[in-house]
Amino acid sequence: MSNKKTNKKTNKQVAKISVKKIVYVVLTIFLGKLLGLLAFELISFNFVSTLEKDSLPVAYDQIFGLVWSPLPAYLFWTLIFFGAVGGFFLGLTWWRIVYVEHRHWRNKTK
């Protein structure tokens, strides 16, 4: 038996929290929130264009002083929340794929 070091990581090494991992996950949470906001705006745009095509009035309400929208506030906050939660899990998944398993697109063997 040889005493070679292997590239396999133990559970303790995988669970180790570093500043790089925290920043990576926080930025993916931010990306998820931005995608949730984009989804809300696309839904709003589609809703308003449908109402205007049918010559119906569009009533805008203010959502907690942040956004003027014809859609209810709970839809806005729901999409932002699910975007943040999705960003958290996406960040953890991609951290594992990129930094733990080292599955980069440029390392693929044919």
Secondary structure, DSSP 8 states (H G I E B T S, - for coil): ----------HHHHH---HHHHHHHHHHHHHHHHHHHHHHHHHHHHHHHHHHHTT-----EEETTTEEESS-HHHHHHHHHHHHHHHHHHHHHHHIIIIIS---GGG---
